[in-house]
Amino acid sequence: MSRPYSLRRRLLWGLFAALMLIGTVALVDTWSEAVNTSDTASDRVLAGSVLAIAERVIVTEDGALEVDVPYMALEMLTSSAQDRVFYRVDGPQGFITGYSDLPTDAAVGDLRVFNGQFRGEPIRVAVLGRSASSGVRAIPFTVTVAETTIARTQLAQTLLLRSAARLALLIATAALVLSIAVAQALKPLNRLSEAISSRSPEDLSAINADAPREVSFLVDAINSFMGRLADAMEALRHFTGNASHQLRTPLSIVRTQVALARRHDDKVPRDAALATADESVAHAERILAQMLVLAQVDKAAFDGLRSGVCDLAAIARDETSEHVLVAHAAGIDLGFEGPSSATMHGDAVLLRELVGNLIDNAIGYAGRDCEATVRVVVSETVQLVVADTGRGVSASVASQLGRRFLRGTQTGEGAGLGLAIVDEIATLFGGTLTISSAPGEGFVATVSFPRAQ
């Protein structure tokens, strides 16, 4: 048996995992945006410094380039993060002033900003290409300004930490709200559990507890099961009650006859008493056998019997052959009429029980010097007809036959279960039992089944 798990815990972990995944994606996006924001703000200052230096490049009288670096332009880049600033100016003949080993791009025209390395540190570099006029010609030059990235990194980290704090607060709040929401959503299951656990074992009525749509199918399934269980319990009570009622008489007779046999020393009355007791035991056995068949039919109806294709004509022919000797001993001429095959959907064991009970009914109640015919007719339906020329019963009695423990006559040894078994087996396979009879005009039992497609 697998270990039970918590539905609430699974829901919360699933939702929390989804929140954490969303939060992680949001933090990655936030870091990218923070870096872009930091670079955009710092690059503007860096570009301003490059432009300020470029404005101070002039041509001397001898045609050389000279630059008066405005240190205010470099101080614009300093910060509390202690970033370091580097610069260089290059002319047509090469390096003019600044840091000669600072990376630059001599072919640049417009302003270009890029990342680089200088003296083992990451830097952000801005390069601008311009020309200075001597009055006769224009002399090209490039200005390069770079700064370390400490302030940028700290700004990006600050933005990230603030976003992470807001996301953490949001996730914590969402987790709390989800925990409360899940607990509230699962309350109907708790009420359903309480409604079931507080019931008496005898109470199998439908559950009327309010439940959301997502749980209604479970309530319907439980109600359906309880309905079937109630039917099964009722059938069990009915079975035990009938068994007790029907077996009480033959068992009382057995005890009485055994007591009489003990009192008699004479063999003749003692044997007669034992014979009567034996007949009562045989009668009780027949009742038990029929009641067990009814219980089997009830179980098949509850469980949903898996039927196959059966040949009713072959079953009826075999059952007729097996009952010929018993019918002959009872003074009845038993015969069979029908086609070689008649297929229908059913269970062969229960169909044999059905045919056998109809034949037993004819043998037990028709009377001596009668005829009984087992007939199978195939038309739009498959019909099994068992007709005899015996004493018959009135139309009012015939209309009631088929109910459990109801007998059409006081003669015979039956318990009123044979036709009830026939009716319930027929119903199990979509068939119907019809009885027609009149006093002195015989008895006809007809069972109609759907044909096998």
N, C-alpha and C positions, 0 to 999 in steps of 0.2 A: 504493500500500500504506500503510495507516494506521500511525502510529507506535505501537510496543508500549508498554503502560502497566504499572505495577507494581500487582499485586493487593494486596500487603502494604501499600503506601503508601495505596491507596484505602481499605482497611479501617481503617487507623489514622487517616486524616484524617476519615473518616466517624464513627468512634467518638469522636475528639477533638472534632469539631464538636458531637456530641450532648452530650458532657460540658460543653462551654463553654455551650451553650444552657441546660442544666439549671442550671449554676452561675450564669448571669445571672439566670434566673428566681428562683433561691434568694436571690441578693443583693437583688433588688428586694423580695422578701417580707421579707428580713431588715431592710432599711431601714425598711419600714413598721412592722414589729414593734418596731424600736429606737426609732422616733419615738413609738409608742404607749407603750412602756415608760417612756421618758424623761418624757413628758407626765404619765403616771399618777403616777410618783413625785414629780415637782415640783408637780403640782396638789394633792397631799395637803398638802404644806408650805404652799402658797399659801392653801389653804382654812383651815389652822390659824391662819395670820396674820390672815385676815379674821375668824374667830370670836373670836380674842383681842382684837382692836380693838373688835368689837361688844359684848363683855362690859364694856368700860370706858366705854360711852356711858351718861350719867345725865341726869336732869332736875333743873335747879336750882330754887331756891325761887320764882323768878319765872316758872317754867314753860318756860324755855328749855333746849335740849339742850346738854350739855357733854361733852367727851370728853378723857380723859387717855390719850393714845396710848402704849401700852407698847412702847418701842423694841426690847425683846427680841423682840417678835413680828416686827419688820421685819428684825432681824439674823438671824433664822432663814433668810431668803431669800438672804443674801449668800453668796458662794462665791469660790473661787479664780479663777473665770472673770471676776470683777469685774462681775457683773451689777448693775444699778441698780434700786432699788425705789421705787415711787411709791404714794401712797395719797390718798384723799379721803373725807370723811364729809359726807353731805347730809341735811338735815332737811326738814320740811314747807315752810319758807320758802326752801330751796335750800342752797347751799354753806355748810358750817360751817368745815371746816379741811382742810389738805392741799394738793394741786395742783388748782387750779380747772379747768384745761384737760384734765385726765385723762378719757378717755372712760369713761362709766358707763351704767347702765341704771336709771333711777329707778323703773321699773314692776316691777322684779324682786321676787320673793318669796323663794323658796328660793335656795340658792347656785347661781350660774351662772358658768361658766368659758368664756372665748372668747378668740380671737386678735384683736389690733388693732394700730394704729400710734400712736405717741406721739413727737412731736418728731423724726420721720423714722426711727424705729427700730421694729422689730417687737417687740411685747410680748405677754405672756400676762396676761389680766385675770380677776380673780375679784370678783364682786359679790354681796353678801348683803343682803337686806331684813329688818329687824327692827323691833320697837316697844319704846319705853321707857315705863314707867308712872310717872305723877306722883301716884298715889294717887286721882286723880279721873278721869283719862282716859289713854289710851295714845297716845303720840306716835310716828308711824312715822319711820324713818330708813334710809338705805342706807350701807353701808361698801364701798368699792372699793379693792382692792390690786392692783398690777400690777408685773411685773418684766420685764426684758429677757430674751431667749431664748438668750444666749450659752452658759450652762451646759447647757441642754437640748440645743442643737445639738452641743456637744462630746461629751456623753454618747452621743447617737445615733451620731455619727461613730466614737466609740471602739468601740461595740458592732458597728458595721458593719465596721470594720477588722479586729477580731478574728475575726468570722465569715468575712470575705474571706480572711484568712490561713489559717483552718482549711480553707476550700473550696479554696484554691490548693494546699495540701498534699495534700488528698484527690484533687484532679484530677491533680496530678503523680504521686502514687502509683498512681492508677488508670491513667494513661497508660503508666507503666512496666510495670505488670502486664499491661495489654492488649498492649503491644509484645511482651513475652515470650510471652504466650498466642498471639498471632497467628503469631509466628515458629514456635512449636511446632506450631500447627495446620497450617501450610503445609509442614511437614517431609515429610509423605507425598508431596506433589507433587515435592519435590526427590528423594526416593527413587525415585519413578516415573520422573522424568527420567533419573536415573542408571541405572536398570534398562534403559531403552530405549537410551540412548547407549552403554552398555557392550556391547551385543549385536553379534554378527556380522551383517553384511548378509544372510547366508544363514539366520539364525535367525528364523523367522516364527512360532514357537510362541506360545501364549497367555502373557500376563504374569500372574504369580502374586504380584506385590508387594501387601503389605497396604495397604489404603486405606480411609478412612472412608466411611460411606454417601454423604456428599455428593459424593464423587469416584468412587464405584463405577461410576456411569453412564459416566464418561469412560473408565475402564479397560475396561468392557464394549464401548464404542464402538471403542476402539483394538484390542481383541482381535478384534472382529468384522471390522474393516478388515484386520487382519493375516491373518485367516483367508481373507478374500476375495482378498487379495493373494497368499497362498500358493497358493490354487487357480489364480489367474491365472498365476503363475510356473510352476506345475506344467504347466498347459495349454500355456504357451509352450515349456517344455522338451520336452514331448511332441510339440508341433507341429514344432519344429526337428529333433528326433530322427527323427520319421517322414519329414519332408521330405528330410532327408539320406539316409535309408535308401531311400526310394522313388525319389528322383531319381538316385541313384548309378548304378543299372543303365542307364536310358535314356541318361544322359549318357556313360557308358562306351561304350555301343553307338555313339553318335554319333561319338565320337572315333575308335573303331576303324574305322567305315565310311568316315569322311573320310580316314583314313590309307590305307585300301585303295584308295579312289578316286584318291588321289595316285599310287599305285604303278602303276596300270593306264593304259596308253596306249590300250587298246581301249575304245571307247565303251560297249559293252554291259555288261561287268562294272563299269565306272565308274558308269554310270547306275543299275545295280542297287544298288551300294553307297550312292550318294547317296539313292536311294529308301528304302532301309532306314534311313538316318540321318534322313530327313525323317519317317518313321513314328515313330521314337523321340522326335523333338522334339515331334510331335503328341501322343504318349502322355504326355510330360512336361508338356505344356501342360494336358492333361486332369487330370492328378494335381494340378497347382498350382491349377487352377480349383476342384476339389473340396475341396482343403485350405483354400483361402481361404473357401469357403462354410462349412466347419466352424468356421473361426476366427470368422466372422461370427455363427454360431449360438452359439458359446461366449461371445462378447462380449455378445450379446443376453441370454443367461442370467445373466451377471454383472451387467449394467447394469439388468436389469429391463425387458423389452420392453414397449412400449406398444402393445397390439394393438387393432384395431378389428373391426368386423363385416365379414366377407368372404363372398362367394358361392362356395362350394367347387365347386358344379356348373358355374358359368360358367368358373372357372379350369380345371377338369378338361377341359371341352369344348374350350376354346381350346388347351390343351397337346396334346390328342389330335389336333386339326386340324393343328398345327404339326409333329407327328411322323409324319403319315400317309405322306409321301413317303419318309422315311428307313426306315420300317417296310416299305414296299413294296419298296424296294431290297434289304432284307434277307430278302425272301420271307415276310413276315408280314402277315396281314390284321388291321389294327388298327381298332377301332371303339369307340364310346362309348354307354353306356346310363345314363339317369338322369333325374331331374326337371328342370324348368326352373330351379329355384332351391333352394339348400340353404345356409342361413346358419349361420355359426359365428364365434367370436372367433379372430382370427389376423392375421398380416401377409401381405398379398397376394404380396409378392416371395418370401418364404420358402416360402409354400404352393406357388407355381409351381415353385420349386426341388424341393420334395418330390414333386409330381406328375411333373415331368420326369424325376427320377431313377428313379422306379418304372417309367415307360414305357421309359426307356433300358435298365433292367435286363432288362425283358421282351424288348426288341429284341436286346440283346446276347447273351442266354443261351438263349432259347427254341429257336432253330434255324429252319431254313427250312421252308416249307410248314406253318406253324402259325398259330393264331389267338390274338390278344391283345385283351382287352376291358377298357376302363376303365369302371368302374361306380360311381355314387354312389347310396347308399341312405340314406333319411331315416326314422328310427324314433325310439326314445328317444335315440339318438345319431346323429351324421352320420358315415357310413362311406364311405371311399374304398377301392374294391377294384380291383386290377389283377391279372387272371388270364390265364394263357396255357396252351396245350395242348402245350407243349414237352417237353423231355427230363426236367425236374424234377431234384430232388436227394433224398438220403435224409433221413429224419426226424431223424437225429442231426445232420446238417449243417445242416438247416433251423433247428434250435433254437439254433444258434450264430451264424446270420447276423444282421447288425445291429451287430456289433462292428467297429471300425475295422481296415482292412487284412485282413479275413478274407473270402476268396472261396470260393464254393460249388463252383466248378469251375475247372479249369486252362485251359479254353477261353475265348475272348473277350479283350478288351483292357482290361478294368477293373483297378482297383487295390484293390478291396475297400472302397471308400468310399461308394458310392452308397446302399446300404441303411443304413449308419451315419448318413449325412446325413438320410435319411428318419426313422430312429428318433429322432435328437436334435431335429429340428424338431417331430416329433409330440409328444415329451415337453415341449418348450417351450410348447406350446399345450394341455397337459393331455390329449393323446391317447396312444394305445398302438399299437404295431406288432405284428401277429400274422402269422406265416408258416406256411403248410401246404404240403407237397409230398411227392411220392413219385417214385421213378425211373420215367420213362415215363408219368407221369400228370399232368404239368403243374406249374405253380408259381402259388400264390395268395398275394398280399400284401394284408393288410387293415389299414387305419389307421382307428381309431375316435376321433372328437372329440366333446366335449360340444356340444350344440346351443346356439345363441345364444338367450338369454331376451329 
